[in-house]
């Protein structure tokens, strides 16, 4: 599986980026925590896909003192940052370098993938969802949130431009904004919301529901029967 590479410089600056780029970032973590807890026991085992950086690991571990976590990420630099970010909870966190097929078999009481799936190529999306589904216990919740908006024009270009304007520095030049728009269009795999939901169902998930929307970001919760 391929994903956007993170070098040491990118990893070091990562923690400051999501709160600026993702509308309601802290609230997204709170919603994910609540939705997972609806089905998870107090001693739950949770799978976190794309755990590099450690922001959701820290948020979930802060909120649920009895939970333990397996965090999966392909970048060793990002996993080192996760260890730093979630340093107060490392006795409950196991970090694994690799993709979802490197994750332990479970069964897990819940799983989450935040700001991750838009880095996964389309042809690998369904297999990734199936790997997560197979590792969950019956009734477990899966939450995911990432960039998703219509892929027809002019809507696609409009949403990319909105995303760039929201997250850009106040002094960004028109040339910098255009460069960022082109990079996002070329480097990320963005699907329409309907296709996202169809893939979740194809992978075996049920009761797929939208729980979060912020500009070009969408978040869903779905369940293993």
URLINLIN-V573083 format. One record per backbone hydrogen bond with DSSP energy under -0.5 kcal/mol. NH is the residue of the N-H (numbers start at 1). CO is the residue of the C=O. Records with the same first field share a line. If there is no record, write none. Layout:
BEGIN
NH = CO + CO
END
This chain:
BEGIN
7 = 5
11 = 7
12 = 8
13 = 9
14 = 10 + 11
16 = 13
17 = 13 + 14
18 = 14
20 = 16 + 17
21 = 17
22 = 18
23 = 21
25 = 22
28 = 24
29 = 25
30 = 26
31 = 27
32 = 28
33 = 29
34 = 30
35 = 31
36 = 32
37 = 33
38 = 34
39 = 35 + 36
40 = 36
44 = 41
46 = 44 + 68
47 = 110
48 = 70
49 = 47 + 112
50 = 72
51 = 48 + 72
53 = 78
54 = 51
58 = 54
59 = 55
60 = 56
61 = 57
62 = 58
63 = 59
64 = 60
67 = 64
68 = 44
69 = 92
70 = 46
71 = 69 + 94
72 = 48 + 70
73 = 96
76 = 74
79 = 75
80 = 76
81 = 77
82 = 78
83 = 79
84 = 80
85 = 81
86 = 82
87 = 84
89 = 86
90 = 87
92 = 89
93 = 90
94 = 69
96 = 71
98 = 73 + 96
102 = 99
103 = 100
107 = 135
108 = 135
109 = 45
110 = 45
111 = 141
112 = 47
113 = 143
114 = 49
115 = 145
116 = 145
119 = 116
120 = 117
124 = 121
125 = 121 + 122
126 = 122
128 = 124
129 = 125
130 = 126
131 = 127
132 = 128
133 = 129
134 = 130
135 = 131 + 132
136 = 132 + 133
137 = 108
139 = 224
140 = 137
141 = 109
142 = 222
143 = 111
144 = 220
145 = 113
146 = 218
148 = 216
149 = 191
156 = 152
158 = 154
159 = 155
160 = 156
161 = 157
162 = 158
163 = 159
164 = 160
165 = 161
166 = 162
167 = 163
168 = 164
172 = 169
177 = 173
178 = 174
179 = 175
180 = 176
181 = 177
182 = 178
183 = 179
184 = 180
185 = 181
186 = 182
187 = 183
188 = 184
189 = 118
190 = 188
191 = 147 + 189
195 = 192
196 = 192
197 = 193
198 = 194
199 = 195
200 = 196
201 = 197
202 = 198
203 = 199
204 = 201
205 = 200
206 = 223
209 = 221
211 = 219
212 = 219
214 = 217
217 = 214
218 = 146
219 = 212
220 = 144
221 = 209
222 = 142
223 = 206
224 = 140
225 = 204 + 223
END
